[in-house]
Structure formats: C-alpha cells, structure tokens
Amino acid sequence: MRASAVRAIVFASIISLILAACGGSSDETTVATTPDTETTLATAAETTTTVATTGAVGTLGDVKGATVRIVASGTFVDPDYGTQLNSAGSGSGFIIDPAGIAVTNNHVVTGAAFLQVYVGGETEPRNARILGVSECSDLAVIDIDGDGYPYVEWFDGDVTAGMDIYAIGFPLGTEEYTVLDGVVSKERADGESWWSSVDNVIEHTADILPGNSGGPVVTKDGKVVAVSYASDAEGQTYAIGRAEAFKVLDTLRGGADVTSIGINGQAIVGDGYSGIWVASVESGSPAHQAGIRGGDVVTLLEGLVLATDGTMADYCDILRSHDSADPFAIEIYRPDTGEFLDGTLNSGNELQVAFSFSTELDDEIVATGDTYTEYVEISDDSFSLYVDVPIEWTDQQSGIWSLADTDVGVQVLASPDLDGYFGTWTTPGIFFGASTTLGDSWTIDELLDYHGFPDSCVSGGRDAYDDGLYAGLWEVWDACGGTDSSIVNVAALPADGSFMVLVQMQVVTDADLDALDQALATFVAIMDF
C-alpha cells in the first residue's frame, strides 16, 4: 500500500475537452464544436461512387466499401455529467481483411456492452466483437460477422510533408459517408495527449470531426497512411502512423491486449490532484477483475503519481515496460465515496480501501490552509534519498544524520523555513533519514521513543505501517506546544532489513496532511553497501 493525498476532485467541463481532443462522439447526435473555422466536406461522389464488392480496393472511391460506422452502446461515466446509462457513441473504422477484421480506436469501443457496425454505408447493422485493444496506442481490432468483405491495404511508400491525403469516415454520428481532403503537414507530430501516448503520429490538414475517430487516412489510390484519432481547438488534426499500428495490430487481431489494463481513460489534472479518469472498464480485463469501475481515478501505478503533466505519458511508459499479465501495484480514488483503494492488478484480488494519513488524521488537524498544487522531487547530496515535497518548501538541507552524537547515515530536510521548522510549532517541514548501521543497536520502537515529544505534545499512539516497500511503525503527536499542529513519525525497514528509515513531518494545516501522504507515497532510499 502506498498512501496518497486525498484531493478534491473537481471536473468542470472536462468531457467537452475530451470530445474535442479525441475527435470522437459520446452521442450519435453530438455536434462538433472543435474547429472554429467552417469545415469543407468533399464527398466520395466527387471522385467515384463505385464500391468494390470483394478483394483489396484500388481507388479512392472503392474505400467506401471497406469503411465502417461503429455505434458502441453501454454505460459510461463522464467527469461532468456522471453516469450515462445505455449511451451510444459513434466512430469509424476500416476493414483490413476479407474475414471482417477491422481497425478502429480504443476510445471508440472499449467498455461498450455491444457494437453495431454499418459496412460501407449500409442501413442495417452487423454485430462485431472486440479482439484486442491498446489504450496507449489508441487502437483496437474488431471482428465483424460474415466474410468476403472488400478491404484496404497499407501504403508502403514514404509519408512526407505535402503529400495529398484523404480522411475517410462517418463524422458527427450520421450515416453520411464523407471524404475530407488535405495534405500531410507534419511527418512526426507529438503523440502525447490526455487520452493516449502514441509514438508515431502525423499531422494533416483534413478537418476531421467527432465521429471520424478510427477511420482511415488514405492516399488517392485508397492506401492507408494512418488512422484518424484527434483534432484540437486550433484546428490541428492528427492520425496514428503506420509504424505505431504495425507494432500492435498482429497482437490485437490475435486476441490479446497491448499496453492496456482494460480501461477507457483520460488523463486529468487540477488543483492539487492528477490521475487517469476511468470512463468505462472492459469486462474480464485486469482492471475489471480488480474491481475498478467507471468514475474511478487511477492515481498511482507502480508507486508513480500519474498524469502530473496532463498526459498519459507516464502511465503508458509503465505499461510498456511490463507484460500485460504482470502484477501492477495500483491505487485509485473513488469520488463517489471519497475513498482510496489500492492493491495489485493481476493478483486475483480486488482492491481494498487504502490507508491515508490525510483521512486518518483529518479530524485532529483543526487548522486549514491552501492546497499544495505542485510537488517536486528532492534528494540528498549523495543521491541516496528521494522524496516529493511541496514546491513551496524551498529551504532544504542535506548532510549526515547524527543520532545521540553518532553519525549513523544520511538525511535530507525541507520546509518553507527550516529555522521555523526547528524552532516553532507553526511551520511545516519534513526530515527523511536512512541508516545501514542503526539497526545493529536500535529497534524501531527505540527510534520512535527517541524522537517522541512527551513534554510538548499529546501521544496519539503507535500503529503498524506497511506501504509494500517498507514496514514498521508510525505514531502521531498532537496538540504540540498548545497549538493544533502535529508531528508524525514513521520508522520502517525494507523487506530484507538491510537499513532503517525515519520520516518525520510537522503538520500544521490540512494541506500538510496531503504533503505527508505525498511524501510517504514517494520516499525511497537507495543505500550502497
């Protein structure tokens, strides 16, 4: 368990931003509000309306027969409007195999109860099932009932700035097939966003709309250059490049997910919090088995605070560095109940309510204060100790940890004012020390006894501490010096018992409780032996 700060989750207008970014629609009648300029649609009829009946398409007009409109129905939770029961979102896709294997975006299909797929402008839907998804590449492969379909092939030439392209699909959730012309404006665009983390992205000038998500971007010969997935308020449009698709498509069509725990999520960041908002969960996925549900926020993965920069980059870097079946230490915040839950994905166990010092001690900290909005990692001079502290705690000190006139290890301290931290009860701050020799002569109880404040504070007792990396004891001293301030001490050992750590924080306001949770979620000692 890694404790983490309780944060006020405020999600005003997030859903409209997500729709603008992803080029997707949460409802079949959603109107595009993204580009401020008038959108020009070049329909397929302006080139040719011939639809191939089978085999690989060879002209721009024939692409229609291999393009699909996808209606994904299910229950989704959006940050602004809450639970949307029996909601239908619409996107596009394209067939790459005559057996009905098609490509679309992860954000179009993941978490849906069922899919209805309209092939080549048909008026009657066909059923389809999801074979595999990639959250980070924002790609999915589906299998449409039936076979003998026309299909598109991939462009095998160089994708260069200035080349003519056409964005194909069914925008705005309507049945009208459209072709939107443009050129490649950037061969390599930034793929870090709040809904995916794509390594290979092109930018182009075709004005895609919500509902184009998952559709093909093709050449004049109908060869696929990229997969539509994004537009923004500035009118810039983006598509997932071939190299990204080729990395994952074989695995996805084989029935396995890639860089995915089974959520349809977006990075969110606000006043004092960040994480991955879960709109829906794929049945049977690691997230589903762990009890994660729509409306949750993934705050920590493998001990790392997520989405601090407003993107999925850190989240996806973690997924890419593990196999999908590996255990993942995870923590989520559930706004409905105000609870943190933590545990391990792929362990067979559901997440449990986590311990939080902020929750545990909130009633004992009377004073309130502004929330810390940003944290920074600090270390000692030997780069043995690392911990996150509020960015405002700029008065820092590093050196030798001395105990009872004996040098025992290394230490680092931080505070808005270390003189105030040492000399008063009204200035917050943190001490973090580690020693490879202390355990030879001191027990954890003795270490806590030495750092107690029986003459100045009221003891709140000791309890077991275990964050999955270090285990020991913690204690709280309240009403220090006749104020509302408290001292929290944590003394612990790693699993092999090779060194001992002490974390001590002076807590003055509610904001400092959040800082305490952040510190205990991030502190680590790397001791050389």
C-alpha positions in Angstrom: 0.0 0.0 0.0 1.2 3.5 -0.9 -0.7 6.3 0.8 -1.7 9.2 -1.4 -3.2 12.6 -0.8 -7.0 13.0 -0.6 -7.8 15.5 -3.2 -10.9 17.4 -4.0 -11.9 16.1 -7.5 -13.4 18.9 -9.5 -14.1 18.0 -13.1 -15.8 21.0 -14.6 -16.1 20.9 -18.4 -13.6 18.0 -18.8 -15.9 16.0 -21.1 -16.1 18.7 -23.7 -12.3 18.9 -23.8 -12.1 15.1 -24.3 -14.5 15.1 -27.2 -12.6 17.9 -28.9 -9.3 16.2 -28.5 -10.3 12.7 -29.5 -12.5 13.5 -32.4 -15.0 11.1 -31.0 -18.6 11.4 -30.1 -20.3 10.4 -26.8 -23.6 10.5 -28.6 -24.7 10.0 -32.1 -26.2 13.4 -32.4 -23.3 15.3 -30.9 -22.4 18.5 -32.9 -18.7 19.2 -33.5 -17.5 22.3 -31.6 -13.8 21.9 -32.1 -12.7 23.8 -35.2 -13.7 27.5 -35.2 -13.5 27.6 -39.0 -16.1 26.3 -41.4 -15.4 22.7 -42.4 -15.4 21.8 -46.0 -16.6 18.2 -46.9 -15.5 16.6 -50.1 -17.8 13.7 -50.6 -16.9 10.4 -52.2 -19.3 11.2 -55.1 -16.9 13.9 -56.2 -14.4 11.2 -57.2 -16.3 8.0 -57.8 -19.1 6.1 -56.1 -18.0 2.7 -57.2 -17.9 0.3 -54.3 -15.8 -2.8 -54.6 -17.7 -6.0 -53.8 -14.7 -8.1 -52.7 -10.9 -8.0 -52.6 -8.5 -5.2 -52.0 -9.7 -1.8 -53.0 -7.7 0.1 -55.6 -9.3 3.6 -55.9 -10.3 6.3 -53.5 -14.0 5.7 -54.3 -13.7 2.0 -53.5 -12.6 2.8 -49.9 -16.2 3.3 -49.0 -16.9 -0.4 -49.2 -14.2 -1.1 -46.7 -15.1 1.7 -44.3 -17.4 1.1 -41.3 -19.5 3.2 -38.9 -19.4 1.9 -35.4 -22.0 2.5 -32.8 -20.8 1.5 -29.3 -23.5 1.1 -26.7 -23.0 0.8 -23.0 -22.8 2.6 -19.7 -20.1 5.3 -19.4 -19.2 7.7 -16.7 -18.1 11.2 -17.7 -16.5 13.7 -15.4 -19.1 16.4 -16.0 -22.4 14.6 -16.3 -21.9 11.5 -14.3 -23.2 8.1 -15.3 -24.7 7.8 -18.8 -26.9 4.7 -18.9 -27.4 3.0 -22.3 -25.3 5.6 -24.0 -24.4 5.2 -27.7 -21.1 6.7 -29.0 -20.2 6.7 -32.7 -16.9 6.3 -34.5 -15.4 5.0 -37.7 -13.2 2.1 -38.7 -11.8 0.2 -41.8 -11.6 -3.4 -42.8 -8.1 -4.9 -43.4 -9.0 -8.5 -44.0 -11.8 -10.1 -46.1 -12.8 -12.1 -43.0 -14.2 -8.9 -41.5 -11.2 -7.9 -39.4 -11.3 -4.1 -38.9 -9.3 -1.4 -37.2 -10.6 1.5 -35.1 -9.7 3.5 -32.0 -9.6 2.1 -28.5 -11.6 5.1 -27.2 -14.4 4.2 -29.7 -15.0 0.7 -28.4 -13.5 -0.1 -25.0 -16.1 -0.6 -22.3 -19.0 -0.9 -24.7 -21.6 -3.6 -23.9 -22.1 -4.3 -27.6 -21.1 -3.0 -31.0 -23.2 -2.3 -34.1 -21.2 -2.0 -37.3 -22.5 -0.5 -40.5 -20.4 -1.5 -43.5 -19.9 0.8 -46.5 -22.9 2.9 -45.7 -25.3 0.0 -45.2 -28.5 0.8 -43.3 -28.7 -2.4 -41.3 -26.1 -3.1 -38.7 -23.9 -6.1 -38.3 -22.6 -7.4 -34.9 -18.9 -7.4 -34.1 -16.7 -8.3 -31.2 -13.6 -6.8 -29.9 -10.4 -8.9 -30.4 -7.9 -6.7 -28.7 -7.2 -3.1 -27.7 -4.3 -0.8 -26.9 -5.0 2.1 -24.6 -1.7 3.8 -25.2 -1.7 3.4 -29.0 -5.4 4.2 -29.0 -6.0 1.3 -31.4 -8.5 -1.6 -31.4 -9.2 -4.5 -33.7 -12.7 -5.9 -34.1 -14.2 -8.9 -35.9 -17.3 -8.2 -37.9 -19.8 -11.1 -38.5 -19.5 -12.5 -42.0 -16.7 -12.7 -44.6 -15.9 -11.8 -48.2 -15.6 -8.1 -47.4 -13.7 -5.6 -49.5 -10.6 -4.4 -47.6 -7.9 -1.7 -47.7 -4.2 -2.2 -47.8 -1.5 -0.1 -46.2 0.5 2.5 -48.1 4.1 1.3 -48.4 5.8 4.4 -49.6 7.4 7.3 -47.6 5.0 9.6 -45.8 6.2 13.1 -46.5 5.0 16.6 -45.7 2.9 18.0 -48.5 1.6 14.6 -49.8 -2.1 14.6 -50.6 -4.3 12.6 -48.2 -8.0 12.0 -47.5 -9.6 11.4 -44.1 -12.5 8.9 -44.5 -15.3 8.2 -42.2 -18.8 8.9 -40.8 -18.5 12.2 -38.8 -21.0 13.5 -36.3 -22.6 10.1 -35.8 -24.6 10.4 -39.0 -25.0 7.8 -41.8 -23.4 10.1 -44.4 -20.0 8.8 -45.7 -17.5 11.6 -46.1 -14.1 12.2 -47.6 -12.2 15.2 -46.3 -9.1 16.2 -48.3 -5.9 17.7 -47.1 -2.1 17.2 -47.0 0.4 15.9 -44.5 1.6 18.9 -42.7 4.0 17.2 -40.3 5.6 13.8 -40.7 6.3 13.4 -37.0 4.0 15.1 -34.5 3.8 15.0 -30.7 1.7 12.0 -29.7 1.5 12.7 -26.0 -2.0 13.6 -25.0 -4.6 13.2 -22.3 -6.2 10.1 -23.9 -3.2 8.2 -25.4 0.6 8.1 -25.8 1.4 7.4 -29.4 5.0 7.2 -30.6 4.3 7.7 -34.3 1.8 10.4 -35.3 1.3 12.6 -38.4 -0.4 16.0 -38.5 -2.5 16.8 -41.5 -4.9 19.5 -42.8 -8.1 17.4 -43.4 -10.7 18.8 -40.9 -11.8 15.7 -39.2 -14.9 15.9 -37.0 -16.2 13.9 -34.0 -17.1 10.5 -35.4 -14.1 10.3 -37.7 -12.2 8.6 -34.9 -10.8 5.3 -36.1 -11.4 5.9 -39.8 -8.6 5.6 -42.4 -6.4 8.4 -43.8 -5.6 7.3 -47.3 -3.9 8.2 -50.5 -5.6 8.9 -53.8 -5.2 5.2 -54.6 -7.0 4.2 -51.4 -4.0 3.0 -49.5 -4.0 3.6 -45.7 -1.4 6.1 -44.5 -2.7 6.5 -40.9 -5.7 6.1 -38.5 -7.7 9.2 -37.5 -7.8 9.9 -33.8 -7.6 13.5 -32.8 -8.3 17.1 -33.5 -8.0 20.2 -31.3 -9.5 23.6 -30.8 -6.8 25.2 -33.0 -7.9 23.1 -36.0 -4.9 20.8 -36.0 -5.7 17.2 -36.9 -3.7 14.1 -36.1 -3.6 10.5 -37.1 -1.8 7.4 -35.8 1.0 6.4 -38.2 1.7 3.1 -39.8 4.7 2.3 -37.6 2.6 2.6 -34.5 -0.2 0.4 -35.9 2.3 -2.3 -37.2 3.7 -2.6 -33.6 0.5 -3.8 -32.2 -2.0 -4.9 -34.8 -0.9 -8.6 -35.1 -1.1 -9.0 -31.4 -4.5 -7.3 -31.2 -6.0 -9.4 -34.0 -4.7 -12.4 -32.2 -7.0 -11.7 -29.3 -4.6 -10.1 -26.8 -4.5 -6.5 -25.5 -1.3 -4.4 -25.7 -0.4 -1.6 -23.2 -3.7 -1.9 -21.6 -5.3 -2.8 -18.2 -8.8 -2.6 -19.6 -9.9 1.0 -19.2 -11.2 3.7 -21.4 -9.5 6.5 -19.7 -8.1 10.1 -20.0 -5.5 12.0 -18.0 -6.9 14.7 -15.8 -5.1 17.3 -13.7 -6.4 20.0 -11.5 -5.9 21.9 -8.2 -3.8 19.5 -6.2 -4.6 16.2 -8.0 -3.9 14.3 -11.1 -4.7 10.8 -12.4 -6.4 8.7 -15.1 -10.1 9.2 -15.2 -11.9 5.9 -16.0 -14.9 6.3 -18.3 -15.6 2.6 -18.6 -14.0 -0.8 -18.0 -13.5 -3.8 -20.3 -15.2 -6.9 -18.9 -12.8 -9.6 -17.9 -9.8 -7.2 -18.0 -7.2 -6.8 -15.2 -9.0 -3.6 -14.2 -12.4 -5.3 -14.1 -11.0 -8.2 -12.0 -9.6 -5.8 -9.5 -12.9 -4.1 -9.1 -12.1 -0.8 -10.9 -15.2 0.8 -12.3 -16.3 3.8 -14.3 -15.9 7.1 -12.4 -12.7 5.9 -10.6 -9.4 7.8 -10.9 -6.2 5.9 -11.1 -3.8 8.0 -9.0 -0.8 5.7 -8.6 0.7 2.9 -10.8 3.8 1.1 -9.6 4.2 3.8 -7.0 4.3 6.6 -9.5 1.9 9.6 -9.4 0.2 9.7 -12.8 -0.7 12.5 -15.2 1.1 15.3 -13.4 1.8 16.8 -16.8 -1.8 16.3 -18.0 -0.9 13.4 -20.4 -0.9 9.6 -20.4 2.9 9.5 -20.9 3.9 8.2 -17.5 1.0 5.8 -17.4 1.9 4.3 -20.8 5.6 4.2 -20.1 4.8 1.9 -17.1 2.6 -0.3 -19.2 5.2 -0.5 -22.0 7.8 -1.6 -19.5 5.8 -4.6 -18.3 3.9 -7.6 -19.8 0.2 -7.3 -19.7 -0.1 -10.2 -17.2 2.5 -8.8 -14.8 1.4 -7.7 -11.3 1.0 -3.9 -11.1 0.8 -2.0 -7.8 -2.1 0.4 -8.2 -4.1 2.9 -6.3 -7.4 4.5 -7.3 -9.6 7.3 -5.9 -13.3 6.8 -5.9 -15.1 10.2 -5.9 -18.5 8.6 -5.2 -17.3 7.5 -1.7 -14.3 9.7 -1.1 -12.2 6.5 -0.7 -8.8 5.5 -1.9 -8.4 1.8 -2.8 -5.2 0.0 -3.5 -3.8 -3.4 -4.3 -2.3 -5.3 -7.2 -3.6 -5.9 -10.7 -3.3 -9.5 -12.0 -3.2 -10.8 -8.4 -6.7 -12.3 -8.4 -7.7 -10.0 -5.6 -9.9 -6.9 -5.7 -8.6 -3.6 -4.5 -9.2 -2.7 -0.8 -9.7 0.6 0.9 -6.3 2.1 1.4 -4.9 3.8 4.5 -4.4 7.6 4.2 -2.9 9.8 6.8 -4.9 12.6 5.4 -8.1 10.7 6.1 -6.9 9.2 9.4 -5.8 12.4 10.9 -8.1 15.0 9.4 -10.2 15.4 12.5 -7.1 16.0 14.6 -5.9 18.8 12.4 -8.1 21.8 13.1 -6.4 24.5 11.0 -7.0 24.7 7.3 -4.8 26.0 4.6 -4.4 26.4 0.8 -3.8 23.1 -1.1 -0.3 22.5 -2.4 -0.7 22.4 -6.2 2.7 21.1 -7.2 5.3 18.7 -5.8 9.0 18.3 -6.7 11.4 15.5 -6.0 14.3 16.4 -3.8 17.4 14.3 -2.8 20.3 14.4 -0.5 23.8 15.3 -1.7 24.8 11.6 -2.1 21.7 10.8 -4.2 20.7 8.1 -1.7 17.4 9.6 -0.6 14.5 10.8 -2.8 11.1 12.2 -1.7 8.5 14.5 -3.2 7.7 17.8 -1.2 5.6 20.8 -2.0 7.3 23.2 -4.4 6.9 25.9 -1.9 9.3 24.1 0.5 12.4 25.7 -0.9 14.5 25.8 2.3 16.3 22.5 2.1 19.3 20.8 3.8 21.3 17.7 3.1 24.0 16.0 5.1 25.0 13.4 7.7 22.3 12.0 10.0 23.6 12.1 13.6 21.8 10.4 16.4 22.9 10.6 20.0 26.2 12.2 19.0 26.9 9.4 16.5 26.9 9.7 12.7 24.5 6.9 11.5 23.5 7.7 8.0 22.3 10.4 5.5 19.5 12.9 5.8 17.5 15.4 3.8 15.2 18.1 5.1 12.8 20.6 3.5 10.5 23.3 4.7 9.3 26.8 3.7 11.6 27.9 6.6 13.9 25.4 8.3 14.5 27.8 11.2 10.8 28.0 11.8 10.5 24.2 11.4 13.2 23.6 14.1 12.2 26.4 16.4 8.4 26.7 16.3 5.3 24.5 16.1 3.7 26.6 13.3 6.0 25.9 10.4 5.6 22.6 8.4 8.5 20.6 7.2 10.0 17.1 6.7 13.0 15.1 7.9 14.0 12.0 6.0 16.9 9.9 7.1 18.3 6.4 6.4 21.0 4.3 8.0 22.6 0.9 7.3 24.1 0.7 10.8 21.2 1.9 13.0 19.5 -1.5 13.1 22.6 -3.0 14.8 21.8 -1.2 18.0 18.4 0.4 17.8 14.9 -1.2 17.4 12.1 0.6 15.6 10.4 1.3 19.0 13.6 2.7 20.4 14.0 5.0 17.4 10.4 6.3 17.8 10.9 6.7 21.6 14.0 8.9 20.9 12.0 11.1 18.5 8.9 11.4 20.7 7.6 14.6 22.2 6.0 13.6 25.6 6.7 17.0 27.2 5.2 19.1 24.4 2.6 17.0 22.7 -0.2 14.5 23.3 0.6 11.0 22.2 -1.8 9.5 19.7 -0.3 6.0 20.0 1.5 3.8 17.5 0.3 1.6 14.7 1.7 -0.8 12.2 3.0 0.8 8.9 3.3 -1.2 5.7 3.4 0.5 2.2 4.5 -2.6 0.3 8.1 -1.4 0.2 8.8 -0.5 3.8 7.3 -1.9 7.0 7.5 -0.7 10.6 5.5 1.6 12.9 4.1 5.1 12.8 2.9 7.4 15.6 1.4 10.8 15.9 1.9 13.5 18.5 -1.0 16.0 18.7 -1.6 19.5 20.2 2.1 20.2 20.1 3.1 23.3 22.1 -0.6 24.1 22.8 -1.2 24.6 19.0 -3.2 22.5 16.5 0.0 21.2 15.0 1.0 17.6 15.0 4.2 15.6 14.5 4.0 12.3 12.6 6.9 9.8 12.8 7.3 6.8 10.6 10.1 4.3 11.3 10.5 1.3 9.0 12.7 -1.3 7.3 12.8 -2.7 3.7 11.9 -6.4 3.4 15.5 -7.5 3.7 16.0 -5.4 6.9 19.3 -4.0 5.4 18.7 -0.4 6.6 16.3 1.7 8.7 14.5 4.8 7.7 12.8 7.6 9.6 10.4 10.1 8.1 9.2 12.9 10.4 6.8 15.6 9.3 5.4 18.6 11.2 1.8 19.0 10.1 0.2 22.5 10.6 -2.7 22.6 8.2 -4.8 20.2 6.2 -2.6 20.9 3.2 0.3 19.4 5.1 -1.6 16.2 5.5 -1.7 16.0 1.8 2.0 16.7 1.7 2.5 13.9 4.2 0.7 11.4 2.1 2.6 12.5 -1.0 5.9 12.1 0.9 5.0 8.6 2.1 3.9 7.7 -1.4 7.3 8.7 -2.9 10.1 8.4 -0.4 12.8 5.9 -1.3 16.3 5.1 0.0 19.0 3.7 -2.3 21.7 2.6 0.1 25.2 1.4 -1.0 26.6 -1.4 1.0 
